[in-house]
Amino acid sequence: MFRPKHPTMPQPTGTVTPPAVVEPTTITPGTPAPSPAPTAPAPSRPVFHLTPGTALALVGGGTAVVLVVGAVLVSMLLAAAVTAASLAICALVIRSLVNAQHRR
């Protein structure tokens, strides 16, 4: 029951062609490709321009991300605290009910 069943490989049913013989060929050297002409180096300037508007947008975006992540984390912490408090209240109620049963 727990032993795996492996499928068997069926035998080929058509005509089988023998493998083709590959003969090595010789490589004839061709004319070499001309070397590319040297290009002028690009001027060294910064790729990313940080304008005051861009910096303000980056700061605003980073602040928004921090506030959203903080709100999510605080809400998760609050949910855990509410759950713990409700479980504690349930435990106290059940304990008082069990103690009341033993007294009767």
C-alpha positions as a LaTeX table, in Angstrom:
\begin{tabular}{lrrr}
\hline
Residue & $x$ (\AA) & $y$ (\AA) & $z$ (\AA) \\
\hline
Met1 & 0.00 & 0.00 & 0.00 \\
Phe2 & 2.78 & 2.45 & 0.88 \\
Arg3 & 5.21 & 1.31 & $-1.81$ \\
Pro4 & 5.49 & 3.63 & $-4.79$ \\
Lys5 & 4.58 & 2.28 & $-8.20$ \\
His6 & 7.04 & 3.36 & $-10.86$ \\
Pro7 & 5.82 & 3.29 & $-14.45$ \\
Thr8 & 7.70 & 1.01 & $-16.78$ \\
Met9 & 9.23 & 2.44 & $-19.91$ \\
Pro10 & 7.51 & 0.97 & $-22.99$ \\
Gln11 & 9.64 & $-0.36$ & $-25.83$ \\
Pro12 & 9.78 & 1.75 & $-29.01$ \\
Thr13 & 7.29 & 0.54 & $-31.61$ \\
Gly14 & 8.54 & 2.09 & $-34.87$ \\
Thr15 & 11.60 & 1.67 & $-36.99$ \\
Val16 & 14.68 & 2.86 & $-35.21$ \\
Thr17 & 17.24 & 4.74 & $-37.30$ \\
Pro18 & 20.90 & 4.33 & $-36.39$ \\
Pro19 & 22.66 & 7.45 & $-35.13$ \\
Ala20 & 24.29 & 9.61 & $-37.79$ \\
Val21 & 28.07 & 9.77 & $-37.92$ \\
Val22 & 29.43 & 13.27 & $-37.45$ \\
Glu23 & 32.72 & 14.01 & $-39.16$ \\
Pro24 & 35.00 & 16.79 & $-37.92$ \\
Thr25 & 35.45 & 19.77 & $-40.20$ \\
Thr26 & 38.42 & 22.05 & $-40.54$ \\
Ile27 & 38.19 & 25.74 & $-39.68$ \\
Thr28 & 39.48 & 28.09 & $-42.36$ \\
Pro29 & 40.66 & 31.46 & $-41.11$ \\
Gly30 & 38.84 & 34.40 & $-42.67$ \\
Thr31 & 39.76 & 38.02 & $-42.89$ \\
Pro32 & 40.02 & 39.61 & $-39.47$ \\
Ala33 & 37.36 & 42.14 & $-38.53$ \\
Pro34 & 38.58 & 45.75 & $-38.48$ \\
Ser35 & 39.04 & 47.17 & $-35.02$ \\
Pro36 & 36.42 & 49.77 & $-34.04$ \\
Ala37 & 37.46 & 53.39 & $-34.05$ \\
Pro38 & 38.08 & 54.83 & $-30.58$ \\
Thr39 & 35.19 & 56.92 & $-29.34$ \\
Ala40 & 35.47 & 60.08 & $-27.33$ \\
Pro41 & 34.95 & 59.52 & $-23.60$ \\
Ala42 & 31.66 & 60.75 & $-22.20$ \\
Pro43 & 31.88 & 63.87 & $-20.06$ \\
Ser44 & 32.00 & 63.06 & $-16.36$ \\
Arg45 & 28.76 & 64.50 & $-15.05$ \\
Pro46 & 26.40 & 63.10 & $-12.44$ \\
Val47 & 23.80 & 60.74 & $-13.81$ \\
Phe48 & 21.15 & 61.67 & $-11.22$ \\
His49 & 20.26 & 65.31 & $-10.71$ \\
Leu50 & 18.78 & 66.07 & $-7.30$ \\
Thr51 & 16.74 & 69.23 & $-7.58$ \\
Pro52 & 15.05 & 70.83 & $-4.58$ \\
Gly53 & 11.66 & 69.61 & $-5.81$ \\
Thr54 & 12.96 & 66.05 & $-6.14$ \\
Ala55 & 14.50 & 66.16 & $-2.67$ \\
Leu56 & 11.23 & 67.42 & $-1.22$ \\
Ala57 & 9.31 & 64.64 & $-2.98$ \\
Leu58 & 11.74 & 62.02 & $-1.65$ \\
Val59 & 11.46 & 63.34 & 1.90 \\
Gly60 & 7.67 & 63.44 & 1.65 \\
Gly61 & 7.50 & 59.91 & 0.26 \\
Gly62 & 9.84 & 58.57 & 2.95 \\
Thr63 & 7.80 & 60.24 & 5.66 \\
Ala64 & 4.59 & 58.76 & 4.28 \\
Val65 & 6.11 & 55.27 & 4.21 \\
Val66 & 7.34 & 55.60 & 7.80 \\
Leu67 & 3.93 & 56.81 & 8.98 \\
Val68 & 2.05 & 54.01 & 7.21 \\
Val69 & 4.39 & 51.30 & 8.52 \\
Gly70 & 4.17 & 52.77 & 12.02 \\
Ala71 & 0.37 & 52.83 & 11.90 \\
Val72 & 0.26 & 49.19 & 10.79 \\
Leu73 & 2.63 & 48.10 & 13.56 \\
Val74 & 0.73 & 50.03 & 16.23 \\
Ser75 & $-2.58$ & 48.56 & 15.09 \\
Met76 & $-1.10$ & 45.04 & 15.23 \\
Leu77 & 0.16 & 45.71 & 18.75 \\
Leu78 & $-3.25$ & 47.04 & 19.76 \\
Ala79 & $-4.96$ & 43.96 & 18.31 \\
Ala80 & $-2.65$ & 41.69 & 20.30 \\
Ala81 & $-3.33$ & 43.68 & 23.50 \\
Val82 & $-7.11$ & 43.52 & 23.02 \\
Thr83 & $-6.91$ & 39.79 & 22.37 \\
Ala84 & $-4.82$ & 39.22 & 25.50 \\
Ala85 & $-7.20$ & 41.29 & 27.63 \\
Ser86 & $-10.28$ & 39.43 & 26.36 \\
Leu87 & $-8.61$ & 36.07 & 26.98 \\
Ala88 & $-7.74$ & 37.15 & 30.52 \\
Ile89 & $-11.33$ & 38.19 & 31.19 \\
Cys90 & $-12.60$ & 34.89 & 29.76 \\
Ala91 & $-10.18$ & 32.98 & 32.00 \\
Leu92 & $-11.38$ & 34.87 & 35.09 \\
Val93 & $-15.05$ & 34.22 & 34.25 \\
Ile94 & $-14.45$ & 30.52 & 33.63 \\
Arg95 & $-12.43$ & 30.22 & 36.86 \\
Ser96 & $-15.18$ & 31.87 & 38.88 \\
Leu97 & $-17.80$ & 29.60 & 37.30 \\
Val98 & $-15.75$ & 26.49 & 38.09 \\
Asn99 & $-15.18$ & 27.65 & 41.69 \\
Ala100 & $-18.90$ & 28.36 & 42.10 \\
Gln101 & $-19.68$ & 24.83 & 40.93 \\
His102 & $-17.33$ & 23.32 & 43.53 \\
Arg103 & $-18.89$ & 25.32 & 46.38 \\
Arg104 & $-22.41$ & 23.99 & 45.75 \\
\hline
\end{tabular}
